């Protein structure tokens, strides 16, 4: 027994304070309500086996959930291959602007074009794909997605109204028709865009708005329906 | 005992290819218990291995577990067995097995009687028909998923011609 050990039996224990190592806080993973997912599922209920395209991040839980709701699911992750968002444009003094070439001033917009036959899908789950694109790229992408939809097909899109710098990339896991699990992905590059309401309205050319709602967590959910083909 | 890894590599250098394949049931941190490690090694030993330098074109069938770390083009059919596409595996084929684990790249339709597992490094382009599906973060998959349809429905349909079966084949009359 060491000389400094306390006397009086082995039952007593010495409590020592172990220095705690400060660890970075784990990213919060929260459940949030969703309004338009249920509307989408309800809208698809007349179809015997609606064909659904998911262009968001891969999630086996979502696939299983959708299949259990009688959907045929095709997944085509368009978010992960996207390049990281460009740095914010530099402020150029007015007397230097004329020296810049036109190519430098207007970068080529990133466009997402899923490779599928036209008119194949009853609905498209877009999640927050459009937050990764500039308005011209987002508009072009939505036109392409409209081609993939059947007449009067549905599209569900999310927009995060927080400033882009403060939010991480997120995986949306379906918990139920009215609840989503927001899983932050710290290693994936975050979305580079936060759209304003007017910009969102201007994006959806060729769609009729079914429902738009602004949630407490500063997410805007948009459910739109493809416009019917014009009659000649 | 402590030089287990070195001893194993000295005994059979070919087995070091097992580590490259990294099947799901063999993957794991090196701090696992010795008995668990032995069990895993046995299960990998029971699997056939197509090595990294092998290029196979055609139809591949069998009645044992298989790990493919090479290139296969055509069709793979392992009924009631486990198929692993290793890290270096490059497959352009339709796959069918009881359970399928993909770590490498696959282009083709996948039919699993039980489960399909896509690990983080996997890249799959094709449709999946399985009862269960597991996708790790980082996996790349493009295609459709069908969990309702049973695997039997994917078997090639036997053409049943009613006219053919209704009438017995007419023989020429025997000479009298």
Interface residues (C-beta under 8 A of the other chain):
Chain A: X58 X59 X60 X63 X64 X67 X72 X73 X74 X75 X76 X77 X80 X185
Chain B: X133 X134 X135 X137 X139 X140 X141 X142 X143 X144 X145 X146 X147 X148
